[in-house]
Amino acid sequence: MDPGTPDLVGSALGLDGKAPLQRARFGAVVYLKNVIDSYLLRVRLQR
């Protein structure tokens, strides 16, 4: 999918292009948190 498409759609709808970026950043943060939590849980169980 073309990366420019959400910006074109957003500008056509009168929205700024920041919303998809913020949503992607939020998803990345949640993913990293899950990875770190599972890693810490694994380390704790090994002791």
C-alpha distance matrix in Angstrom:
0.0 3.8 6.3 8.7 7.7 9.7 12.4 12.8 13.1 15.4 17.5 17.9 19.1 21.3 19.8 19.3 16.1 17.9 17.5 13.9 15.3 18.5 17.0 15.1 18.4 20.4 18.5 19.1 22.8 23.3 22.0 24.3 27.1 26.9 26.9 29.9 31.7 31.5 32.7 35.6 36.5 36.7 38.8 41.1 41.6 42.6 45.5
3.8 0.0 3.8 5.4 5.6 8.4 10.1 10.3 11.7 13.8 15.3 16.0 17.8 19.5 18.2 17.4 14.2 16.4 16.6 13.5 14.4 18.0 17.3 15.5 18.4 20.9 19.6 20.0 23.4 24.5 23.5 25.4 28.3 28.6 28.6 31.3 33.3 33.4 34.4 37.1 38.4 38.6 40.6 42.8 43.6 44.6 47.4
6.3 3.8 0.0 3.8 5.5 6.8 8.0 9.6 11.1 12.2 13.8 15.4 16.8 18.0 16.1 14.7 11.2 13.0 13.6 10.5 10.9 14.6 14.4 12.5 15.1 17.9 17.0 17.2 20.5 21.9 21.2 22.8 25.7 26.4 26.5 28.8 31.0 31.4 32.3 34.9 36.3 36.8 38.5 40.7 41.8 42.8 45.3
8.7 5.4 3.8 0.0 3.8 5.8 5.4 6.3 8.8 10.0 10.8 12.3 14.4 15.3 14.0 12.7 9.6 12.3 13.4 11.1 11.9 15.5 15.7 14.6 17.1 19.7 19.4 19.9 22.9 24.5 24.1 25.8 28.4 29.3 29.6 31.9 33.9 34.6 35.6 37.9 39.4 40.1 41.7 43.8 45.0 46.1 48.6
7.7 5.6 5.5 3.8 0.0 3.8 5.4 5.1 6.1 8.4 9.9 10.5 12.2 14.0 13.0 12.7 10.1 13.1 13.2 10.9 12.7 16.0 15.5 14.9 17.9 20.0 19.4 20.5 23.5 24.6 24.4 26.5 28.9 29.4 30.1 32.6 34.3 34.9 36.2 38.5 39.7 40.5 42.4 44.3 45.3 46.6 49.2
9.7 8.4 6.8 5.8 3.8 0.0 3.8 5.5 5.1 5.8 8.4 9.7 10.3 11.9 10.1 9.9 7.2 9.9 9.5 7.3 9.8 12.7 12.1 12.2 15.2 16.9 16.7 18.2 20.9 21.8 22.1 24.3 26.4 27.1 28.1 30.4 31.9 32.7 34.2 36.3 37.5 38.6 40.5 42.1 43.2 44.8 47.2
12.4 10.1 8.0 5.4 5.4 3.8 0.0 3.8 5.4 4.9 6.0 8.4 9.7 10.1 8.5 7.5 5.1 8.5 9.5 8.5 10.0 12.9 13.5 13.8 16.0 18.1 18.6 19.7 22.1 23.6 24.1 25.8 27.9 29.1 30.1 32.0 33.7 34.9 36.1 38.0 39.5 40.7 42.3 44.0 45.3 46.8 49.1
12.8 10.3 9.6 6.3 5.1 5.5 3.8 0.0 3.8 5.4 5.2 6.1 8.6 9.8 9.6 9.7 8.4 12.1 12.7 11.8 13.8 16.6 16.9 17.2 19.7 21.6 21.8 23.2 25.7 26.9 27.3 29.3 31.4 32.3 33.3 35.4 37.0 38.0 39.4 41.4 42.7 43.8 45.6 47.3 48.5 50.0 52.4
13.1 11.7 11.1 8.8 6.1 5.1 5.4 3.8 0.0 3.8 5.5 5.0 6.2 8.5 8.3 9.7 8.9 12.2 11.7 11.0 13.8 16.1 15.7 16.6 19.4 20.7 20.8 22.7 25.1 25.9 26.5 28.8 30.6 31.3 32.6 34.9 36.1 37.1 38.8 40.8 41.8 43.0 45.0 46.5 47.6 49.3 51.7
15.4 13.8 12.2 10.0 8.4 5.8 4.9 5.4 3.8 0.0 3.8 5.4 5.1 6.0 4.7 6.0 6.0 9.1 8.8 9.1 11.8 13.6 13.7 15.2 17.5 18.7 19.4 21.4 23.3 24.3 25.4 27.5 29.0 30.1 31.6 33.5 34.7 36.0 37.7 39.4 40.5 42.0 43.8 45.1 46.5 48.3 50.5
17.5 15.3 13.8 10.8 9.9 8.4 6.0 5.2 5.5 3.8 0.0 3.8 5.3 4.8 5.4 6.2 7.2 10.7 11.4 12.2 14.2 16.1 16.9 18.2 20.2 21.6 22.7 24.3 26.2 27.5 28.6 30.4 32.0 33.3 34.7 36.5 37.8 39.3 40.8 42.4 43.7 45.3 46.9 48.3 49.7 51.5 53.5
17.9 16.0 15.4 12.3 10.5 9.7 8.4 6.1 5.0 5.4 3.8 0.0 3.8 5.5 7.5 9.6 10.5 14.0 14.0 14.5 17.0 18.9 19.1 20.5 22.9 24.0 24.7 26.7 28.7 29.6 30.6 32.8 34.4 35.3 36.8 38.8 40.0 41.3 43.0 44.7 45.8 47.3 49.1 50.5 51.7 53.5 55.7
19.1 17.8 16.8 14.4 12.2 10.3 9.7 8.6 6.2 5.1 5.3 3.8 0.0 3.8 5.5 8.8 10.4 13.2 12.4 13.5 16.4 17.5 17.5 19.5 21.8 22.4 23.3 25.6 27.3 27.9 29.3 31.6 32.8 33.7 35.6 37.5 38.4 39.8 41.7 43.2 44.1 45.8 47.8 48.9 50.1 52.1 54.3
21.3 19.5 18.0 15.3 14.0 11.9 10.1 9.8 8.5 6.0 4.8 5.5 3.8 0.0 3.8 6.7 9.5 12.0 12.0 13.8 16.1 17.0 17.7 19.9 21.6 22.4 23.8 25.9 27.3 28.3 29.9 31.9 33.0 34.3 36.2 37.7 38.7 40.4 42.2 43.5 44.6 46.5 48.1 49.2 50.7 52.7 54.6
19.8 18.2 16.1 14.0 13.0 10.1 8.5 9.6 8.3 4.7 5.4 7.5 5.5 3.8 0.0 3.8 6.5 8.4 8.2 10.4 12.6 13.2 14.1 16.4 17.9 18.6 20.2 22.3 23.5 24.6 26.3 28.2 29.2 30.7 32.5 34.0 35.0 36.8 38.5 39.7 40.9 42.8 44.4 45.4 47.0 49.0 50.9
19.3 17.4 14.7 12.7 12.7 9.9 7.5 9.7 9.7 6.0 6.2 9.6 8.8 6.7 3.8 0.0 3.8 5.6 7.0 9.3 10.4 11.3 13.0 14.8 15.9 17.2 19.1 20.6 21.8 23.4 25.0 26.4 27.7 29.5 31.0 32.3 33.6 35.5 36.9 38.2 39.7 41.5 42.8 44.0 45.8 47.6 49.4
16.1 14.2 11.2 9.6 10.1 7.2 5.1 8.4 8.9 6.0 7.2 10.5 10.4 9.5 6.5 3.8 0.0 3.8 5.7 6.6 7.4 9.4 11.0 12.0 13.3 15.2 16.6 17.8 19.5 21.2 22.4 23.8 25.5 27.1 28.4 29.8 31.4 33.1 34.3 35.8 37.4 38.9 40.3 41.7 43.4 45.1 47.0
17.9 16.4 13.0 12.3 13.1 9.9 8.5 12.1 12.2 9.1 10.7 14.0 13.2 12.0 8.4 5.6 3.8 0.0 3.8 5.7 5.3 6.1 8.6 10.0 10.5 12.2 14.2 15.3 16.4 18.4 19.9 21.1 22.5 24.4 25.8 26.9 28.5 30.4 31.6 32.8 34.5 36.3 37.5 38.8 40.6 42.3 44.0
17.5 16.6 13.6 13.4 13.2 9.5 9.5 12.7 11.7 8.8 11.4 14.0 12.4 12.0 8.2 7.0 5.7 3.8 0.0 3.9 5.4 5.2 6.1 8.6 9.9 10.5 12.3 14.2 15.3 16.5 18.3 20.0 21.1 22.7 24.4 25.8 26.9 28.8 30.3 31.6 32.9 34.8 36.3 37.4 39.0 40.9 42.8
13.9 13.5 10.5 11.1 10.9 7.3 8.5 11.8 11.0 9.1 12.2 14.5 13.5 13.8 10.4 9.3 6.6 5.7 3.9 0.0 3.8 5.5 5.0 6.1 8.6 9.8 10.5 12.3 14.2 15.3 16.4 18.3 19.9 21.1 22.6 24.4 25.7 27.1 28.6 30.3 31.5 33.1 34.7 36.1 37.5 39.3 41.4
15.3 14.4 10.9 11.9 12.7 9.8 10.0 13.8 13.8 11.8 14.2 17.0 16.4 16.1 12.6 10.4 7.4 5.3 5.4 3.8 0.0 3.8 5.4 5.1 6.1 8.5 9.8 10.5 12.3 14.3 15.2 16.5 18.3 20.0 21.1 22.5 24.2 25.9 27.0 28.5 30.2 31.7 33.0 34.5 36.2 37.7 39.7
18.5 18.0 14.6 15.5 16.0 12.7 12.9 16.6 16.1 13.6 16.1 18.9 17.5 17.0 13.2 11.3 9.4 6.1 5.2 5.5 3.8 0.0 3.8 5.4 5.0 6.1 8.6 9.8 10.5 12.3 14.1 15.3 16.4 18.4 20.0 21.0 22.4 24.4 25.7 26.8 28.4 30.3 31.5 32.7 34.6 36.4 38.1
17.0 17.3 14.4 15.7 15.5 12.1 13.5 16.9 15.7 13.7 16.9 19.1 17.5 17.7 14.1 13.0 11.0 8.6 6.1 5.0 5.4 3.8 0.0 3.8 5.4 5.1 6.2 8.7 9.9 10.6 12.3 14.3 15.4 16.6 18.5 20.1 21.1 22.7 24.4 25.8 27.0 28.8 30.4 31.5 33.0 35.0 36.9
15.1 15.5 12.5 14.6 14.9 12.2 13.8 17.2 16.6 15.2 18.2 20.5 19.5 19.9 16.4 14.8 12.0 10.0 8.6 6.1 5.1 5.4 3.8 0.0 3.8 5.4 5.1 6.2 8.7 9.9 10.5 12.3 14.2 15.4 16.5 18.4 19.9 21.2 22.6 24.4 25.7 27.1 28.7 30.2 31.7 33.3 35.4
18.4 18.4 15.1 17.1 17.9 15.2 16.0 19.7 19.4 17.5 20.2 22.9 21.8 21.6 17.9 15.9 13.3 10.5 9.9 8.6 6.1 5.0 5.4 3.8 0.0 3.8 5.4 5.1 6.2 8.7 9.8 10.6 12.3 14.3 15.4 16.5 18.3 20.1 21.1 22.5 24.3 25.8 27.0 28.5 30.3 31.9 33.7
20.4 20.9 17.9 19.7 20.0 16.9 18.1 21.6 20.7 18.7 21.6 24.0 22.4 22.4 18.6 17.2 15.2 12.2 10.5 9.8 8.5 6.1 5.1 5.4 3.8 0.0 3.8 5.4 5.1 6.2 8.6 9.9 10.6 12.4 14.4 15.4 16.5 18.5 20.0 21.1 22.5 24.5 25.8 26.9 28.6 30.6 32.3
18.5 19.6 17.0 19.4 19.4 16.7 18.6 21.8 20.8 19.4 22.7 24.7 23.3 23.8 20.2 19.1 16.6 14.2 12.3 10.5 9.8 8.6 6.2 5.1 5.4 3.8 0.0 3.8 5.5 5.2 6.1 8.6 9.9 10.6 12.4 14.3 15.3 16.6 18.4 20.0 21.1 22.7 24.5 25.7 27.1 28.9 31.0
19.1 20.0 17.2 19.9 20.5 18.2 19.7 23.2 22.7 21.4 24.3 26.7 25.6 25.9 22.3 20.6 17.8 15.3 14.2 12.3 10.5 9.8 8.7 6.2 5.1 5.4 3.8 0.0 3.8 5.5 5.0 6.1 8.5 9.9 10.6 12.3 14.1 15.5 16.5 18.3 19.9 21.2 22.6 24.3 25.8 27.3 29.3
22.8 23.4 20.5 22.9 23.5 20.9 22.1 25.7 25.1 23.3 26.2 28.7 27.3 27.3 23.5 21.8 19.5 16.4 15.3 14.2 12.3 10.5 9.9 8.7 6.2 5.1 5.5 3.8 0.0 3.8 5.4 5.2 6.1 8.7 9.9 10.6 12.1 14.3 15.3 16.4 18.2 20.0 21.1 22.3 24.3 25.9 27.6
23.3 24.5 21.9 24.5 24.6 21.8 23.6 26.9 25.9 24.3 27.5 29.6 27.9 28.3 24.6 23.4 21.2 18.4 16.5 15.3 14.3 12.3 10.6 9.9 8.7 6.2 5.2 5.5 3.8 0.0 3.8 5.5 5.1 6.2 8.7 10.0 10.5 12.3 14.3 15.3 16.4 18.4 20.0 20.9 22.5 24.5 26.4
22.0 23.5 21.2 24.1 24.4 22.1 24.1 27.3 26.5 25.4 28.6 30.6 29.3 29.9 26.3 25.0 22.4 19.9 18.3 16.4 15.2 14.1 12.3 10.5 9.8 8.6 6.1 5.0 5.4 3.8 0.0 3.8 5.4 5.2 6.3 8.7 9.9 10.8 12.4 14.4 15.4 16.7 18.6 20.0 21.3 22.9 25.2
24.3 25.4 22.8 25.8 26.5 24.3 25.8 29.3 28.8 27.5 30.4 32.8 31.6 31.9 28.2 26.4 23.8 21.1 20.0 18.3 16.5 15.3 14.3 12.3 10.6 9.9 8.6 6.1 5.2 5.5 3.8 0.0 3.8 5.4 5.1 6.2 8.5 10.0 10.5 12.2 14.1 15.4 16.5 18.2 20.0 21.3 23.3
27.1 28.3 25.7 28.4 28.9 26.4 27.9 31.4 30.6 29.0 32.0 34.4 32.8 33.0 29.2 27.7 25.5 22.5 21.1 19.9 18.3 16.4 15.4 14.2 12.3 10.6 9.9 8.5 6.1 5.1 5.4 3.8 0.0 3.8 5.5 5.2 6.0 8.6 9.8 10.5 12.1 14.2 15.3 16.3 18.2 20.1 21.7
26.9 28.6 26.4 29.3 29.4 27.1 29.1 32.3 31.3 30.1 33.3 35.3 33.7 34.3 30.7 29.5 27.1 24.4 22.7 21.1 20.0 18.4 16.6 15.4 14.3 12.4 10.6 9.9 8.7 6.2 5.2 5.4 3.8 0.0 3.8 5.5 5.1 6.1 8.5 9.9 10.5 12.2 14.3 15.3 16.4 18.5 20.6
26.9 28.6 26.5 29.6 30.1 28.1 30.1 33.3 32.6 31.6 34.7 36.8 35.6 36.2 32.5 31.0 28.4 25.8 24.4 22.6 21.1 20.0 18.5 16.5 15.4 14.4 12.4 10.6 9.9 8.7 6.3 5.1 5.5 3.8 0.0 3.8 5.5 5.3 6.2 8.7 9.9 10.6 12.4 14.3 15.5 16.8 19.1
29.9 31.3 28.8 31.9 32.6 30.4 32.0 35.4 34.9 33.5 36.5 38.8 37.5 37.7 34.0 32.3 29.8 26.9 25.8 24.4 22.5 21.0 20.1 18.4 16.5 15.4 14.3 12.3 10.6 10.0 8.7 6.2 5.2 5.5 3.8 0.0 3.8 5.5 5.0 6.1 8.5 9.8 10.5 12.2 14.2 15.5 17.2
31.7 33.3 31.0 33.9 34.3 31.9 33.7 37.0 36.1 34.7 37.8 40.0 38.4 38.7 35.0 33.6 31.4 28.5 26.9 25.7 24.2 22.4 21.1 19.9 18.3 16.5 15.3 14.1 12.1 10.5 9.9 8.5 6.0 5.1 5.5 3.8 0.0 3.8 5.4 5.2 6.1 8.6 9.9 10.5 12.2 14.4 16.0
31.5 33.4 31.4 34.6 34.9 32.7 34.9 38.0 37.1 36.0 39.3 41.3 39.8 40.4 36.8 35.5 33.1 30.4 28.8 27.1 25.9 24.4 22.7 21.2 20.1 18.5 16.6 15.5 14.3 12.3 10.8 10.0 8.6 6.1 5.3 5.5 3.8 0.0 3.8 5.5 5.0 6.1 8.7 9.8 10.5 12.4 14.8
32.7 34.4 32.3 35.6 36.2 34.2 36.1 39.4 38.8 37.7 40.8 43.0 41.7 42.2 38.5 36.9 34.3 31.6 30.3 28.6 27.0 25.7 24.4 22.6 21.1 20.0 18.4 16.5 15.3 14.3 12.4 10.5 9.8 8.5 6.2 5.0 5.4 3.8 0.0 3.8 5.4 5.1 6.3 8.6 10.0 10.8 13.1
35.6 37.1 34.9 37.9 38.5 36.3 38.0 41.4 40.8 39.4 42.4 44.7 43.2 43.5 39.7 38.2 35.8 32.8 31.6 30.3 28.5 26.8 25.8 24.4 22.5 21.1 20.0 18.3 16.4 15.3 14.4 12.2 10.5 9.9 8.7 6.1 5.2 5.5 3.8 0.0 3.8 5.4 5.1 6.1 8.6 10.0 11.2
36.5 38.4 36.3 39.4 39.7 37.5 39.5 42.7 41.8 40.5 43.7 45.8 44.1 44.6 40.9 39.7 37.4 34.5 32.9 31.5 30.2 28.4 27.0 25.7 24.3 22.5 21.1 19.9 18.2 16.4 15.4 14.1 12.1 10.5 9.9 8.5 6.1 5.0 5.4 3.8 0.0 3.8 5.5 5.1 6.2 8.7 10.4
36.7 38.6 36.8 40.1 40.5 38.6 40.7 43.8 43.0 42.0 45.3 47.3 45.8 46.5 42.8 41.5 38.9 36.3 34.8 33.1 31.7 30.3 28.8 27.1 25.8 24.5 22.7 21.2 20.0 18.4 16.7 15.4 14.2 12.2 10.6 9.8 8.6 6.1 5.1 5.4 3.8 0.0 3.8 5.4 5.2 6.3 9.1
38.8 40.6 38.5 41.7 42.4 40.5 42.3 45.6 45.0 43.8 46.9 49.1 47.8 48.1 44.4 42.8 40.3 37.5 36.3 34.7 33.0 31.5 30.4 28.7 27.0 25.8 24.5 22.6 21.1 20.0 18.6 16.5 15.3 14.3 12.4 10.5 9.9 8.7 6.3 5.1 5.5 3.8 0.0 3.8 5.5 5.3 6.9
41.1 42.8 40.7 43.8 44.3 42.1 44.0 47.3 46.5 45.1 48.3 50.5 48.9 49.2 45.4 44.0 41.7 38.8 37.4 36.1 34.5 32.7 31.5 30.2 28.5 26.9 25.7 24.3 22.3 20.9 20.0 18.2 16.3 15.3 14.3 12.2 10.5 9.8 8.6 6.1 5.1 5.4 3.8 0.0 3.8 5.5 5.7
41.6 43.6 41.8 45.0 45.3 43.2 45.3 48.5 47.6 46.5 49.7 51.7 50.1 50.7 47.0 45.8 43.4 40.6 39.0 37.5 36.2 34.6 33.0 31.7 30.3 28.6 27.1 25.8 24.3 22.5 21.3 20.0 18.2 16.4 15.5 14.2 12.2 10.5 10.0 8.6 6.2 5.2 5.5 3.8 0.0 3.8 5.5
42.6 44.6 42.8 46.1 46.6 44.8 46.8 50.0 49.3 48.3 51.5 53.5 52.1 52.7 49.0 47.6 45.1 42.3 40.9 39.3 37.7 36.4 35.0 33.3 31.9 30.6 28.9 27.3 25.9 24.5 22.9 21.3 20.1 18.5 16.8 15.5 14.4 12.4 10.8 10.0 8.7 6.3 5.3 5.5 3.8 0.0 3.8
45.5 47.4 45.3 48.6 49.2 47.2 49.1 52.4 51.7 50.5 53.5 55.7 54.3 54.6 50.9 49.4 47.0 44.0 42.8 41.4 39.7 38.1 36.9 35.4 33.7 32.3 31.0 29.3 27.6 26.4 25.2 23.3 21.7 20.6 19.1 17.2 16.0 14.8 13.1 11.2 10.4 9.1 6.9 5.7 5.5 3.8 0.0
